Amino acid sequence: MKVTKTYFMLMAADVARGASFYKKAFGLKPGYESPECTYFMQNGTTVALHGGADTTERDTGLGFYVDDIEAACAAVASAGGKVMKRREARPGEGITLATAVDTEGNRFSIAQPEAH
């Protein structure tokens, strides 16, 4: 057996609205897009949005490493999401971390590596 692809599935009440959020906030480009499901491919990872949920907030485990956490948090807010926890230095982990939620209720992290 060989794993041919790994993806991360997020649920959405409105797939088009959720897809618009990830396009605007992070510049993700869809590889496949429909009203029921949209797939984004970014740096070897696939993030999929699938319909069938409501907008109740839920943890996802999804995270984005960025080079400018302040700009990323501003982009999240500008795209309709919310920054739930402002950036916080995590010296033992070598990152600064923020927590955000998309338009569909999916919580995710934004991390910026510490400069060396």
N, CA, C and O atoms as a printed pandas DataFrame, in Angstrom:
     atom_number atom_name residue_name chain_id  residue_number  x_coord  y_coord  z_coord
0              1         N          MET        A               1    0.837   -1.172    0.000
1              2        CA          MET        A               1    0.000    0.000    0.000
2              3         C          MET        A               1    0.884    1.238    0.000
3              4         O          MET        A               1    1.900    1.306    0.691
4              5         N          LYS        A               2    0.461    2.216   -0.801
5              6        CA          LYS        A               2    1.195    3.467   -0.907
6              7         C          LYS        A               2    0.219    4.624   -0.724
7              8         O          LYS        A               2   -0.806    4.679   -1.404
8              9         N          VAL        A               3    0.522    5.543    0.180
9             10        CA          VAL        A               3   -0.302    6.741    0.343
10            11         C          VAL        A               3    0.023    7.656   -0.830
11            12         O          VAL        A               3    1.189    7.975   -1.061
12            13         N          THR        A               4   -0.991    8.080   -1.568
13            14        CA          THR        A               4   -0.763    8.893   -2.761
14            15         C          THR        A               4   -1.056   10.371   -2.554
15            16         O          THR        A               4   -0.643   11.208   -3.356
16            17         N          LYS        A               5   -1.772   10.695   -1.475
17            18        CA          LYS        A               5   -2.098   12.095   -1.207
18            19         C          LYS        A               5   -2.541   12.208    0.239
19            20         O          LYS        A               5   -3.178   11.297    0.770
20            21         N          THR        A               6   -2.214   13.304    0.869
21            22        CA          THR        A               6   -2.699   13.598    2.208
22            23         C          THR        A               6   -3.443   14.918    2.137
23            24         O          THR        A               6   -2.979   15.861    1.496
24            25         N          TYR        A               7   -4.596   14.993    2.791
25            26        CA          TYR        A               7   -5.354   16.238    2.758
26            27         C          TYR        A               7   -5.916   16.541    4.131
27            28         O          TYR        A               7   -5.966   15.679    5.007
28            29         N          PHE        A               8   -6.334   17.774    4.300
29            30        CA          PHE        A               8   -6.924   18.229    5.537
30            31         C          PHE        A               8   -8.326   18.708    5.209
31            32         O          PHE        A               8   -8.484   19.649    4.432
32            33         N          MET        A               9   -9.359   18.080    5.787
33            34        CA          MET        A               9  -10.749   18.395    5.481
34            35         C          MET        A               9  -11.334   19.322    6.542
35            36         O          MET        A               9  -11.263   19.039    7.737
36            37         N          LEU        A              10  -11.909   20.429    6.090
37            38        CA          LEU        A              10  -12.641   21.354    6.944
38            39         C          LEU        A              10  -14.101   21.334    6.526
39            40         O          LEU        A              10  -14.405   21.256    5.336
40            41         N          MET        A              11  -14.990   21.402    7.476
41            42        CA          MET        A              11  -16.413   21.429    7.168
42            43         C          MET        A              11  -16.867   22.873    7.037
43            44         O          MET        A              11  -16.303   23.769    7.665
44            45         N          ALA        A              12  -17.891   23.096    6.218
45            46        CA          ALA        A              12  -18.382   24.447    5.958
46            47         C          ALA        A              12  -19.890   24.453    5.805
47            48         O          ALA        A              12  -20.473   23.521    5.251
48            49         N          ALA        A              13  -20.516   25.506    6.299
49            50        CA          ALA        A              13  -21.943   25.714    6.054
50            51         C          ALA        A              13  -22.131   26.237    4.636
51            52         O          ALA        A              13  -23.105   25.897    3.964
52            53         N          ASP        A              14  -21.193   27.067    4.187
53            54        CA          ASP        A              14  -21.240   27.672    2.861
54            55         C          ASP        A              14  -19.855   27.531    2.230
55            56         O          ASP        A              14  -18.952   28.310    2.535
56            57         N          VAL        A              15  -19.687   26.560    1.368
57            58        CA          VAL        A              15  -18.378   26.258    0.775
58            59         C          VAL        A              15  -17.834   27.455    0.000
59            60         O          VAL        A              15  -16.646   27.763    0.102
60            61         N          ALA        A              16  -18.673   28.126   -0.767
61            62        CA          ALA        A              16  -18.208   29.278   -1.551
62            63         C          ALA        A              16  -17.701   30.394   -0.641
63            64         O          ALA        A              16  -16.670   31.004   -0.926
64            65         N          ARG        A              17  -18.413   30.664    0.449
65            66        CA          ARG        A              17  -17.983   31.693    1.403
66            67         C          ARG        A              17  -16.670   31.284    2.066
67            68         O          ARG        A              17  -15.764   32.106    2.201
68            69         N          GLY        A              18  -16.562   30.031    2.476
69            70        CA          GLY        A              18  -15.332   29.543    3.085
70            71         C          GLY        A              18  -14.167   29.595    2.115
71            72         O          GLY        A              18  -13.060   29.978    2.493
72            73         N          ALA        A              19  -14.406   29.214    0.866
73            74        CA          ALA        A              19  -13.348   29.262   -0.152
74            75         C          ALA        A              19  -12.896   30.694   -0.381
75            76         O          ALA        A              19  -11.702   30.955   -0.526
76            77         N          SER        A              20  -13.832   31.612   -0.415
77            78        CA          SER        A              20  -13.496   33.022   -0.588
78            79         C          SER        A              20  -12.602   33.508    0.552
79            80         O          SER        A              20  -11.664   34.272    0.326
80            81         N          PHE        A              21  -12.893   33.067    1.772
81            82        CA          PHE        A              21  -12.072   33.438    2.922
82            83         C          PHE        A              21  -10.617   33.008    2.720
83            84         O          PHE        A              21   -9.709   33.825    2.877
84            85         N          TYR        A              22  -10.382   31.741    2.375
85            86        CA          TYR        A              22   -9.009   31.237    2.241
86            87         C          TYR        A              22   -8.282   31.849    1.043
87            88         O          TYR        A              22   -7.063   32.013    1.075
88            89         N          LYS        A              23   -9.017   32.182   -0.001
89            90        CA          LYS        A              23   -8.414   32.885   -1.138
90            91         C          LYS        A              23   -7.939   34.265   -0.711
91            92         O          LYS        A              23   -6.804   34.654   -0.988
92            93         N          LYS        A              24   -8.826   35.012   -0.025
93            94        CA          LYS        A              24   -8.497   36.382    0.375
94            95         C          LYS        A              24   -7.468   36.437    1.494
95            96         O          LYS        A              24   -6.525   37.224    1.426
96            97         N          ALA        A              25   -7.634   35.620    2.513
97            98        CA          ALA        A              25   -6.762   35.697    3.691
98            99         C          ALA        A              25   -5.365   35.152    3.432
99           100         O          ALA        A              25   -4.385   35.737    3.893
100          101         N          PHE        A              26   -5.252   34.044    2.705
101          102        CA          PHE        A              26   -3.960   33.379    2.541
102          103         C          PHE        A              26   -3.515   33.214    1.094
103          104         O          PHE        A              26   -2.442   32.669    0.834
104          105         N          GLY        A              27   -4.325   33.676    0.156
105          106        CA          GLY        A              27   -3.949   33.564   -1.249
106          107         C          GLY        A              27   -3.954   32.137   -1.768
107          108         O          GLY        A              27   -3.273   31.835   -2.748
108          109         N          LEU        A              28   -4.720   31.244   -1.118
109          110        CA          LEU        A              28   -4.770   29.859   -1.583
110          111         C          LEU        A              28   -5.482   29.799   -2.930
111          112         O          LEU        A              28   -6.446   30.527   -3.167
112          113         N          LYS        A              29   -5.003   28.940   -3.792
113          114        CA          LYS        A              29   -5.558   28.783   -5.140
114          115         C          LYS        A              29   -6.287   27.441   -5.204
115          116         O          LYS        A              29   -5.713   26.405   -4.868
116          117         N          PRO        A              30   -7.550   27.458   -5.635
117          118        CA          PRO        A              30   -8.283   26.195   -5.708
118          119         C          PRO        A              30   -7.796   25.315   -6.861
119          120         O          PRO        A              30   -7.552   25.795   -7.968
120          121         N          GLY        A              31   -7.663   24.033   -6.579
121          122        CA          GLY        A              31   -7.356   23.062   -7.622
122          123         C          GLY        A              31   -8.637   22.471   -8.175
123          124         O          GLY        A              31   -8.700   22.058   -9.333
124          125         N          TYR        A              32   -9.652   22.436   -7.335
125          126        CA          TYR        A              32  -10.982   21.973   -7.720
126          127         C          TYR        A              32  -11.969   22.813   -6.925
127          128         O          TYR        A              32  -11.752   23.086   -5.745
128          129         N          GLU        A              33  -13.050   23.222   -7.570
129          130        CA          GLU        A              33  -14.009   24.085   -6.891
130          131         C          GLU        A              33  -15.425   23.743   -7.335
131          132         O          GLU        A              33  -15.718   23.692   -8.529
132          133         N          SER        A              34  -16.306   23.506   -6.350
133          134        CA          SER        A              34  -17.719   23.285   -6.638
134          135         C          SER        A              34  -18.512   23.812   -5.443
135          136         O          SER        A              34  -17.924   24.138   -4.412
136          137         N          PRO        A              35  -19.828   23.900   -5.566
137          138        CA          PRO        A              35  -20.638   24.364   -4.430
138          139         C          PRO        A              35  -20.590   23.419   -3.224
139          140         O          PRO        A              35  -20.855   23.843   -2.100
140          141         N          GLU        A              36  -20.258   22.158   -3.444
141          142        CA          GLU        A              36  -20.224   21.176   -2.361
142          143         C          GLU        A              36  -18.838   20.951   -1.769
143          144         O          GLU        A              36  -18.714   20.553   -0.611
144          145         N          CYS        A              37  -17.800   21.204   -2.555
145          146        CA          CYS        A              37  -16.446   20.890   -2.107
146          147         C          CYS        A              37  -15.422   21.701   -2.890
147          148         O          CYS        A              37  -15.538   21.843   -4.107
148          149         N          THR        A              38  -14.430   22.226   -2.203
149          150        CA          THR        A              38  -13.339   22.947   -2.854
150          151         C          THR        A              38  -12.024   22.453   -2.269
151          152         O          THR        A              38  -11.898   22.297   -1.055
152          153         N          TYR        A              39  -11.050   22.208   -3.130
153          154        CA          TYR        A              39   -9.723   21.777   -2.712
154          155         C          TYR        A              39   -8.708   22.850   -3.052
155          156         O          TYR        A              39   -8.684   23.380   -4.163
156          157         N          PHE        A              40   -7.869   23.160   -2.070
157          158        CA          PHE        A              40   -6.755   24.087   -2.270
158          159         C          PHE        A              40   -5.456   23.315   -2.123
159          160         O          PHE        A              40   -5.317   22.512   -1.201
160          161         N          MET        A              41   -4.503   23.545   -3.018
161          162        CA          MET        A              41   -3.197   22.943   -2.899
162          163         C          MET        A              41   -2.193   24.057   -2.591
163          164         O          MET        A              41   -2.101   25.040   -3.326
164          165         N          GLN        A              42   -1.440   23.892   -1.494
165          166        CA          GLN        A              42   -0.488   24.913   -1.074
166          167         C          GLN        A              42    0.743   24.232   -0.494
167          168         O          GLN        A              42    0.643   23.504    0.493
168          169         N          ASN        A              43    1.882   24.461   -1.091
169          170        CA          ASN        A              43    3.157   23.943   -0.572
170          171         C          ASN        A              43    3.107   22.441   -0.272
171          172         O          ASN        A              43    3.632   21.989    0.745
172          173         N          GLY        A              44    2.479   21.684   -1.153
173          174        CA          GLY        A              44    2.433   20.231   -0.988
174          175         C          GLY        A              44    1.322   19.726   -0.074
175          176         O          GLY        A              44    1.216   18.521    0.156
176          177         N          THR        A              45    0.503   20.616    0.445
177          178        CA          THR        A              45   -0.592   20.234    1.328
178          179         C          THR        A              45   -1.910   20.573    0.656
179          180         O          THR        A              45   -2.019   21.592   -0.027
180          181         N          THR        A              46   -2.908   19.727    0.845
181          182        CA          THR        A              46   -4.237   20.001    0.328
182          183         C          THR        A              46   -5.158   20.315    1.498
183          184         O          THR        A              46   -5.235   19.558    2.465
184          185         N          VAL        A              47   -5.850   21.433    1.395
185          186        CA          VAL        A              47   -6.886   21.801    2.352
186          187         C          VAL        A              47   -8.204   21.721    1.587
187          188         O          VAL        A              47   -8.378   22.385    0.564
188          189         N          ALA        A              48   -9.119   20.916    2.082
189          190        CA          ALA        A              48  -10.414   20.729    1.427
190          191         C          ALA        A              48  -11.521   21.316    2.298
191          192         O          ALA        A              48  -11.523   21.141    3.516
192          193         N          LEU        A              49  -12.447   22.003    1.671
193          194        CA          LEU        A              49  -13.655   22.481    2.336
194          195         C          LEU        A              49  -14.810   21.639    1.839
195          196         O          LEU        A              49  -14.982   21.473    0.631
196          197         N          HIS        A              50  -15.604   21.107    2.752
197          198        CA          HIS        A              50  -16.721   20.261    2.371
198          199         C          HIS        A              50  -17.982   20.767    3.054
199          200         O          HIS        A              50  -17.953   21.094    4.240
200          201         N          GLY        A              51  -19.073   20.836    2.330
201          202        CA          GLY        A              51  -20.350   21.299    2.871
202          203         C          GLY        A              51  -20.950   20.317    3.844
203          204         O          GLY        A              51  -20.535   19.161    3.927
204          205         N          GLY        A              52  -21.943   20.799    4.584
205          206        CA          GLY        A              52  -22.674   19.919    5.483
206          207         C          GLY        A              52  -22.550   20.281    6.947
207          208         O          GLY        A              52  -23.001   19.521    7.804
208          209         N          ALA        A              53  -21.952   21.418    7.260
209          210        CA          ALA        A              53  -21.789   21.816    8.659
210          211         C          ALA        A              53  -22.540   23.116    8.904
211          212         O          ALA        A              53  -23.083   23.722    7.979
212          213         N          ASP        A              54  -22.561   23.531   10.155
213          214        CA          ASP        A              54  -23.053   24.861   10.475
214          215         C          ASP        A              54  -21.840   25.713   10.836
215          216         O          ASP        A              54  -20.707   25.281   10.625
216          217         N          THR        A              55  -22.047   26.895   11.366
217          218        CA          THR        A              55  -20.911   27.772   11.667
218          219         C          THR        A              55  -20.501   27.723   13.134
219          220         O          THR        A              55  -19.803   28.616   13.614
220          221         N          THR        A              56  -20.931   26.677   13.855
221          222        CA          THR        A              56  -20.483   26.488   15.227
222          223         C          THR        A              56  -18.963   26.352   15.234
223          224         O          THR        A              56  -18.399   25.594   14.445
224          225         N          GLU        A              57  -18.303   27.088   16.126
225          226        CA          GLU        A              57  -16.840   27.021   16.168
226          227         C          GLU        A              57  -16.363   25.657   16.623
227          228         O          GLU        A              57  -16.937   25.042   17.521
228          229         N          ARG        A              58  -15.279   25.191   15.970
229          230        CA          ARG        A              58  -14.706   23.891   16.279
230          231         C          ARG        A              58  -13.206   23.924   16.026
231          232         O          ARG        A              58  -12.738   24.629   15.131
232          233         N          ASP        A              59  -12.459   23.171   16.806
233          234        CA          ASP        A              59  -11.016   23.039   16.589
234          235         C          ASP        A              59  -10.772   22.175   15.367
235          236         O          ASP        A              59  -11.523   21.239   15.092
236          237         N          THR        A              60   -9.712   22.498   14.633
237          238        CA          THR        A              60   -9.408   21.727   13.434
238          239         C          THR        A              60   -8.011   21.127   13.444
239          240         O          THR        A              60   -7.796   20.069   12.852
240          241         N          GLY        A              61   -7.057   21.775   14.101
241          242        CA          GLY        A              61   -5.669   21.328   14.026
242          243         C          GLY        A              61   -4.916   21.926   12.853
243          244         O          GLY        A              61   -3.710   21.720   12.726
244          245         N          LEU        A              62   -5.607   22.663   11.995
245          246        CA          LEU        A              62   -4.968   23.298   10.839
246          247         C          LEU        A              62   -4.105   24.457   11.303
247          248         O          LEU        A              62   -4.469   25.179   12.231
248          249         N          GLY        A              63   -2.974   24.629   10.664
249          250        CA          GLY        A              63   -2.098   25.746   10.985
250          251         C          GLY        A              63   -1.357   26.244    9.763
251          252         O          GLY        A              63   -1.079   25.486    8.834
252          253         N          PHE        A              64   -1.043   27.522    9.775
253          254        CA          PHE        A              64   -0.285   28.160    8.705
254          255         C          PHE        A              64    0.969   28.809    9.293
255          256         O          PHE        A              64    0.875   29.579   10.249
256          257         N          TYR        A              65    2.125   28.508    8.737
257          258        CA          TYR        A              65    3.353   29.224    9.061
258          259         C          TYR        A              65    3.439   30.394    8.095
259          260         O          TYR        A              65    3.250   30.220    6.891
260          261         N          VAL        A              66    3.721   31.577    8.609
261          262        CA          VAL        A              66    3.799   32.778    7.789
262          263         C          VAL        A              66    5.074   33.548    8.114
263          264         O          VAL        A              66    5.725   33.294    9.128
264          265         N          ASP        A              67    5.420   34.487    7.247
265          266        CA          ASP        A              67    6.605   35.302    7.502
266          267         C          ASP        A              67    6.266   36.616    8.202
267          268         O          ASP        A              67    7.172   37.330    8.633
268          269         N          ASP        A              68    4.977   36.950    8.324
269          270        CA          ASP        A              68    4.550   38.187    8.980
270          271         C          ASP        A              68    3.201   37.919    9.661
271          272         O          ASP        A              68    2.149   38.001    9.027
272          273         N          ILE        A              69    3.247   37.604   10.937
273          274        CA          ILE        A              69    2.038   37.214   11.658
274          275         C          ILE        A              69    1.052   38.368   11.795
275          276         O          ILE        A              69   -0.158   38.145   11.769
276          277         N          GLU        A              70    1.543   39.589   11.939
277          278        CA          GLU        A              70    0.631   40.741   12.037
278          279         C          GLU        A              70   -0.144   40.919   10.733
279          280         O          GLU        A              70   -1.352   41.155   10.754
280          281         N          ALA        A              71    0.551   40.806    9.600
281          282        CA          ALA        A              71   -0.112   40.920    8.299
282          283         C          ALA        A              71   -1.115   39.779    8.112
283          284         O          ALA        A              71   -2.199   39.993    7.568
284          285         N          ALA        A              72   -0.765   38.578    8.554
285          286        CA          ALA        A              72   -1.677   37.435    8.423
286          287         C          ALA        A              72   -2.932   37.640    9.269
287          288         O          ALA        A              72   -4.037   37.343    8.813
288          289         N          CYS        A              73   -2.778   38.139   10.486
289          290        CA          CYS        A              73   -3.939   38.391   11.346
290          291         C          CYS        A              73   -4.832   39.480   10.739
291          292         O          CYS        A              73   -6.058   39.377   10.787
292          293         N          ALA        A              74   -4.218   40.517   10.173
293          294        CA          ALA        A              74   -4.990   41.571    9.509
294          295         C          ALA        A              74   -5.730   41.011    8.303
295          296         O          ALA        A              74   -6.876   41.386    8.054
296          297         N          ALA        A              75   -5.086   40.113    7.545
297          298        CA          ALA        A              75   -5.715   39.508    6.368
298          299         C          ALA        A              75   -6.894   38.634    6.770
299          300         O          ALA        A              75   -7.910   38.610    6.075
300          301         N          VAL        A              76   -6.773   37.914    7.886
301          302        CA          VAL        A              76   -7.874   37.090    8.388
302          303         C          VAL        A              76   -9.087   37.970    8.685
303          304         O          VAL        A              76  -10.203   37.658    8.271
304          305         N          ALA        A              77   -8.865   39.060    9.399
305          306        CA          ALA        A              77   -9.968   39.964    9.745
306          307         C          ALA        A              77  -10.568   40.605    8.492
307          308         O          ALA        A              77  -11.787   40.729    8.375
308          309         N          SER        A              78   -9.720   41.004    7.577
309          310        CA          SER        A              78  -10.180   41.643    6.343
310          311         C          SER        A              78  -11.007   40.691    5.480
311          312         O          SER        A              78  -11.901   41.127    4.754
312          313         N          ALA        A              79  -10.712   39.394    5.558
313          314        CA          ALA        A              79  -11.415   38.390    4.754
314          315         C          ALA        A              79  -12.693   37.892    5.434
315          316         O          ALA        A              79  -13.387   37.039    4.882
316          317         N          GLY        A              80  -13.013   38.411    6.622
317          318        CA          GLY        A              80  -14.252   38.022    7.294
318          319         C          GLY        A              80  -14.077   37.068    8.456
319          320         O          GLY        A              80  -15.057   36.696    9.101
320          321         N          GLY        A              81  -12.840   36.664    8.738
321          322        CA          GLY        A              81  -12.584   35.789    9.873
322          323         C          GLY        A              81  -12.347   36.595   11.137
323          324         O          GLY        A              81  -12.469   37.820   11.131
324          325         N          LYS        A              82  -12.010   35.908   12.219
325          326        CA          LYS        A              82  -11.754   36.576   13.496
326          327         C          LYS        A              82  -10.459   36.041   14.092
327          328         O          LYS        A              82  -10.191   34.841   14.040
328          329         N          VAL        A              83   -9.664   36.936   14.655
329          330        CA          VAL        A              83   -8.493   36.523   15.421
330          331         C          VAL        A              83   -8.977   36.342   16.855
331          332         O          VAL        A              83   -9.365   37.309   17.512
332          333         N          MET        A              84   -8.952   35.110   17.336
333          334        CA          MET        A              84   -9.478   34.786   18.656
334          335         C          MET        A              84   -8.452   35.022   19.756
335          336         O          MET        A              84   -8.800   35.407   20.872
336          337         N          LYS        A              85   -7.199   34.790   19.431
337          338        CA          LYS        A              85   -6.117   34.962   20.403
338          339         C          LYS        A              85   -4.970   35.647   19.683
339          340         O          LYS        A              85   -4.378   35.079   18.765
340          341         N          ARG        A              86   -4.660   36.852   20.093
341          342        CA          ARG        A              86   -3.586   37.630   19.472
342          343         C          ARG        A              86   -2.248   36.927   19.633
343          344         O          ARG        A              86   -2.085   36.035   20.464
344          345         N          ARG        A              87   -1.304   37.352   18.820
345          346        CA          ARG        A              87    0.020   36.711   18.812
346          347         C          ARG        A              87    0.633   36.670   20.204
347          348         O          ARG        A              87    0.491   37.593   21.006
348          349         N          GLU        A              88    1.311   35.576   20.452
349          350        CA          GLU        A              88    1.961   35.339   21.732
350          351         C          GLU        A              88    3.265   34.604   21.463
351          352         O          GLU        A              88    3.279   33.595   20.757
352          353         N          ALA        A              89    4.351   35.101   22.017
353          354        CA          ALA        A              89    5.651   34.438   21.852
354          355         C          ALA        A              89    5.613   33.095   22.567
355          356         O          ALA        A              89    5.108   32.990   23.685
356          357         N          ARG        A              90    6.145   32.084   21.920
357          358        CA          ARG        A              90    6.255   30.738   22.489
358          359         C          ARG        A              90    7.724   30.335   22.428
359          360         O          ARG        A              90    8.098   29.507   21.597
360          361         N          PRO        A              91    8.575   30.914   23.307
361          362        CA          PRO        A              91   10.026   30.731   23.201
362          363         C          PRO        A              91   10.488   29.270   23.182
363          364         O          PRO        A              91   11.423   28.933   22.455
364          365         N          GLY        A              92    9.856   28.412   23.957
365          366        CA          GLY        A              92   10.252   27.007   23.980
366          367         C          GLY        A              92    9.945   26.285   22.673
367          368         O          GLY        A              92   10.507   25.225   22.396
368          369         N          GLU        A              93    9.055   26.860   21.873
369          370        CA          GLU        A              93    8.668   26.261   20.601
370          371         C          GLU        A              93    9.307   26.968   19.416
371          372         O          GLU        A              93    9.249   26.476   18.289
372          373         N          GLY        A              94    9.918   28.125   19.668
373          374        CA          GLY        A              94   10.588   28.851   18.590
374          375         C          GLY        A              94    9.645   29.573   17.636
375          376         O          GLY        A              94    9.999   29.844   16.489
376          377         N          ILE        A              95    8.433   29.884   18.120
377          378        CA          ILE        A              95    7.444   30.548   17.265
378          379         C          ILE        A              95    6.692   31.625   18.041
379          380         O          ILE        A              95    6.718   31.665   19.271
380          381         N          THR        A              96    6.027   32.490   17.292
381          382        CA          THR        A              96    4.985   33.369   17.805
382          383         C          THR        A              96    3.695   32.805   17.235
383          384         O          THR        A              96    3.633   32.473   16.052
384          385         N          LEU        A              97    2.654   32.691   18.072
385          386        CA          LEU        A              97    1.448   31.971   17.688
386          387         C          LEU        A              97    0.196   32.815   17.920
387          388         O          LEU        A              97    0.084   33.512   18.928
388          389         N          ALA        A              98   -0.733   32.745   16.985
389          390        CA          ALA        A              98   -2.060   33.351   17.111
390          391         C          ALA        A              98   -3.095   32.288   16.759
391          392         O          ALA        A              98   -2.792   31.323   16.057
392          393         N          THR        A              99   -4.317   32.471   17.251
393          394        CA          THR        A              99   -5.412   31.567   16.919
394          395         C          THR        A              99   -6.515   32.364   16.248
395          396         O          THR        A              99   -6.867   33.453   16.701
396          397         N          ALA        A             100   -7.059   31.819   15.169
397          398        CA          ALA        A             100   -8.096   32.506   14.398
398          399         C          ALA        A             100   -9.213   31.531   14.061
399          400         O          ALA        A             100   -9.088   30.321   14.251
400          401         N          VAL        A             101  -10.312   32.091   13.553
401          402        CA          VAL        A             101  -11.442   31.273   13.113
402          403         C          VAL        A             101  -11.907   31.802   11.763
403          404         O          VAL        A             101  -11.990   33.014   11.561
404          405         N          ASP        A             102  -12.211   30.891   10.836
405          406        CA          ASP        A             102  -12.660   31.301    9.505
406          407         C          ASP        A             102  -14.157   31.622    9.517
407          408         O          ASP        A             102  -14.795   31.577   10.569
408          409         N          THR        A             103  -14.703   31.938    8.375
409          410        CA          THR        A             103  -16.119   32.298    8.263
410          411         C          THR        A             103  -17.051   31.128    8.554
411          412         O          THR        A             103  -18.244   31.332    8.777
412          413         N          GLU        A             104  -16.525   29.914    8.555
413          414        CA          GLU        A             104  -17.332   28.704    8.745
414          415         C          GLU        A             104  -17.223   28.116   10.143
415          416         O          GLU        A             104  -17.801   27.064   10.415
416          417         N          GLY        A             105  -16.488   28.779   11.036
417          418        CA          GLY        A             105  -16.342   28.302   12.409
418          419         C          GLY        A             105  -15.130   27.430   12.653
419          420         O          GLY        A             105  -14.976   26.898   13.752
420          421         N          ASN        A             106  -14.258   27.264   11.658
421          422        CA          ASN        A             106  -13.071   26.418   11.796
422          423         C          ASN        A             106  -11.930   27.205   12.442
423          424         O          ASN        A             106  -11.427   28.169   11.865
424          425         N          ARG        A             107  -11.518   26.776   13.667
425          426        CA          ARG        A             107  -10.387   27.419   14.344
426          427         C          ARG        A             107   -9.086   26.848   13.795
427          428         O          ARG        A             107   -8.972   25.651   13.532
428          429         N          PHE        A             108   -8.105   27.738   13.628
429          430        CA          PHE        A             108   -6.793   27.331   13.133
430          431         C          PHE        A             108   -5.733   28.223   13.751
431          432         O          PHE        A             108   -6.048   29.257   14.340
432          433         N          SER        A             109   -4.472   27.821   13.617
433          434        CA          SER        A             109   -3.379   28.607   14.166
434          435         C          SER        A             109   -2.588   29.285   13.056
435          436         O          SER        A             109   -2.545   28.826   11.915
436          437         N          ILE        A             110   -1.968   30.387   13.433
437          438        CA          ILE        A             110   -1.052   31.113   12.563
438          439         C          ILE        A             110    0.244   31.232   13.345
439          440         O          ILE        A             110    0.250   31.730   14.470
440          441         N          ALA        A             111    1.326   30.785   12.763
441          442        CA          ALA        A             111    2.616   30.798   13.456
442          443         C          ALA        A             111    3.673   31.501   12.619
443          444         O          ALA        A             111    3.702   31.391   11.393
444          445         N          GLN        A             112    4.541   32.228   13.319
445          446        CA          GLN        A             112    5.700   32.840   12.676
446          447         C          GLN        A             112    6.937   32.356   13.422
447          448         O          GLN        A             112    7.036   32.529   14.637
448          449         N          PRO        A             113    7.889   31.746   12.699
449          450        CA          PRO        A             113    9.112   31.301   13.348
450          451         C          PRO        A             113    9.877   32.483   13.935
451          452         O          PRO        A             113    9.878   33.577   13.371
452          453         N          GLU        A             114   10.530   32.248   15.081
453          454        CA          GLU        A             114   11.383   33.276   15.670
454          455         C          GLU        A             114   12.582   33.515   14.785
455          456         O          GLU        A             114   13.120   32.582   14.189
456          457         N          ALA        A             115   13.002   34.767   14.696
457          458        CA          ALA        A             115   14.209   35.094   13.927
458          459         C          ALA        A             115   15.423   34.614   14.717
459          460         O          ALA        A             115   15.465   34.704   15.944
460          461         N          HIS        A             116   16.398   34.105   13.987
461          462        CA          HIS        A             116   17.621   33.608   14.663
462          463         C          HIS        A             116   18.770   34.537   14.401
463          464         O          HIS        A             116   19.879   34.297   14.878
